[in-house]
Amino acid sequence: MTEAGISGAAAKPPQAATVRVWDPLVRLVHWSLALAIVLNATVVEDESLMHEVIGYAAVGLVLVRLLWGLIGTEHARFRAFPPNPVAAIRYLASHLSGRHQSHLSHNPAGALMAYNLWATVIGMGITGYMMGTVRFFGYDWVEELHEGLFTWLLISIGLHLAGVVLDTLVTRRPLVPAMFHGKKPKVKER
C-alpha cells in the first residue's frame, strides 16, 4: 500500500480554510468605482457630459456602498471596520515592529482609507455639481477645490494600492484575489 492509499491516487494538499468576506455588491461597487475613476481621469474629456455622468455614477456607487454599510452583510457593515485613527496608527506600528495582525474585514488603516476615498469622491461630486450651477459657475475656488480633491484622490489611491501590496507581503494573505472572488483565509480576529 502506498501513501496515496489503495487507489494509488496522489494525496491532495490540505486547502486553507476560507470565509466569504466581500459579498457581490461590495465587489461590484469597488471595481465599478475604480473603473469610473480611471475613465474620468484618463479617457473622458474633463468638461464633457460623459465626465459628469461618470462622476455622478461614482457618487451613486459610494452612496450605495454607504447604505450597504448600514444594512449589508456582516463584513460590509461599518461596525466591522469603524474609523479609528489610533487603531490605524497602532496597526501600522505593529507592522513596522514585525507583529503582524490580520483582519477579516478592513484592517484599521484600510478602514480609514475606505472612508477617505468615499468622502473624497463625494466631495468631488459636490464640487463638480457646484461648477455647473449659476451660483458657483466661474468661481475659481470651486474648480480649484475640485482639482485639489482629484489630486488627493490620486494620492489616496496610490497609498491604497501600496497598502494592499504591503499588507499582502507582510501577512501573506492575498487581498487582490479576495476582491474578485470574495473569500479570504480564516484568521483569528484580534
C-alpha positions in Angstrom: 0.0 0.0 0.0 1.3 3.5 -0.9 1.0 6.8 0.8 -1.6 7.7 -1.7 -3.9 5.0 -0.5 -5.4 1.9 -2.0 -6.3 3.6 -5.3 -2.8 4.9 -5.9 -4.1 8.4 -6.4 -1.9 11.2 -5.2 -2.9 12.8 -1.9 -4.2 16.4 -2.2 -2.5 19.1 -0.1 -4.8 20.5 2.6 -6.7 23.6 1.5 -6.6 26.7 3.7 -10.0 27.3 5.2 -11.6 30.4 3.7 -14.5 32.6 4.6 -16.6 34.7 2.3 -15.8 38.3 3.3 -16.7 40.5 0.4 -20.2 40.0 -1.0 -21.0 40.6 -4.7 -22.3 44.1 -4.1 -19.1 45.2 -2.3 -17.0 43.8 -5.1 -19.2 45.3 -7.8 -19.1 48.8 -6.2 -15.4 48.5 -5.7 -14.5 47.7 -9.2 -17.1 49.9 -10.8 -15.9 52.9 -8.8 -12.3 52.1 -9.8 -13.4 51.9 -13.4 -15.3 55.2 -13.1 -12.2 57.0 -11.7 -9.9 55.5 -14.3 -12.3 56.6 -17.1 -12.7 60.1 -15.8 -9.0 60.5 -15.1 -7.6 59.2 -18.4 -10.1 58.8 -21.2 -13.0 61.2 -20.9 -12.7 65.0 -21.5 -12.9 67.0 -18.3 -15.8 69.3 -19.2 -17.9 66.7 -21.2 -21.3 65.4 -20.4 -19.8 61.9 -20.1 -17.4 63.2 -17.4 -20.4 64.5 -15.5 -22.4 61.3 -15.9 -19.5 59.1 -14.8 -18.8 61.4 -11.9 -22.4 61.3 -10.7 -22.4 57.5 -11.2 -19.3 57.3 -9.0 -21.1 59.3 -6.3 -24.1 57.0 -6.7 -21.9 54.0 -6.2 -20.4 55.5 -3.0 -23.9 56.2 -1.7 -25.0 52.6 -2.4 -21.9 51.4 -0.5 -22.7 53.7 2.4 -26.2 52.3 2.6 -24.8 48.8 2.4 -22.6 49.7 5.3 -25.7 50.1 7.3 -27.9 47.2 6.1 -25.5 44.9 4.3 -23.7 41.7 5.1 -21.6 41.2 8.3 -18.2 42.2 6.9 -19.6 45.1 4.7 -21.2 46.8 7.7 -19.4 49.8 9.3 -19.3 48.1 12.7 -16.8 45.6 11.1 -14.4 48.4 10.3 -15.0 51.5 12.3 -12.9 54.6 11.6 -10.3 54.7 14.3 -7.1 56.8 13.7 -5.5 55.5 16.9 -6.1 51.9 15.9 -4.7 52.6 12.4 -1.5 54.1 13.9 -1.1 51.1 16.2 -1.8 48.7 13.3 0.9 50.4 11.1 3.3 50.4 14.1 2.8 46.7 14.6 3.7 46.1 11.0 6.9 48.1 11.4 7.8 46.2 14.6 7.2 42.8 13.0 4.0 42.0 14.8 1.5 41.2 12.0 -2.2 41.4 12.6 -4.7 40.0 10.2 -8.3 41.1 9.9 -11.2 39.6 8.0 -12.7 42.9 7.0 -10.7 46.0 6.5 -7.7 46.4 8.8 -7.8 49.7 10.8 -5.6 51.5 8.2 -7.7 50.1 5.4 -10.8 51.3 7.1 -9.6 54.9 7.3 -8.6 54.7 3.6 -12.0 53.4 2.6 -13.8 56.3 4.4 -11.2 58.8 3.0 -11.8 57.5 -0.6 -15.6 57.6 -0.2 -15.5 61.2 1.3 -13.2 62.4 -1.5 -15.4 61.0 -4.2 -18.5 62.6 -2.6 -16.6 65.9 -2.3 -15.6 65.7 -6.0 -19.3 65.1 -6.9 -20.4 68.1 -4.8 -17.8 70.5 -6.3 -18.5 69.1 -9.8 -22.1 69.8 -9.3 -21.4 73.3 -8.0 -19.3 74.2 -11.1 -22.4 73.6 -13.2 -24.7 75.9 -11.2 -25.4 79.5 -11.9 -24.5 80.4 -8.4 -20.9 79.0 -8.5 -20.2 78.9 -12.2 -16.9 80.6 -12.9 -15.7 80.7 -9.3 -12.1 79.7 -9.3 -12.1 78.3 -5.7 -14.7 75.7 -6.7 -12.7 74.5 -9.6 -9.5 74.6 -7.6 -11.1 72.6 -4.8 -12.4 70.0 -7.3 -8.9 69.7 -8.8 -7.4 69.6 -5.3 -9.7 66.7 -4.4 -8.8 64.9 -7.5 -5.1 65.2 -6.7 -5.9 64.0 -3.2 -7.9 61.1 -4.7 -4.9 60.1 -6.8 -2.5 60.2 -3.8 -5.0 58.2 -1.8 -5.4 55.6 -4.5 -1.6 55.3 -4.6 -1.5 54.8 -0.8 -4.3 52.3 -1.0 -2.5 50.2 -3.6 0.7 50.4 -1.7 -1.1 49.4 1.5 -2.7 46.4 -0.3 0.7 45.3 -1.6 2.4 45.8 1.8 -0.3 44.0 3.7 -0.2 41.1 1.3 3.5 40.8 1.6 3.6 41.1 5.3 0.6 38.9 6.2 1.0 36.5 3.2 -2.8 36.8 2.7 -3.6 37.7 -0.9 -6.0 40.7 -0.8 -6.5 41.3 -4.5 -7.9 37.9 -5.4 -10.3 38.3 -2.4 -11.8 41.4 -4.1 -12.6 39.2 -7.1 -14.0 36.0 -5.6 -14.9 37.4 -2.1 -13.0 34.8 0.0 -10.2 35.4 2.4 -8.3 32.8 4.5 -9.7 32.4 8.0 -7.8 34.2 10.7 -8.1 34.7 14.4 -9.6 38.2 14.9 -7.8 40.5 17.3 
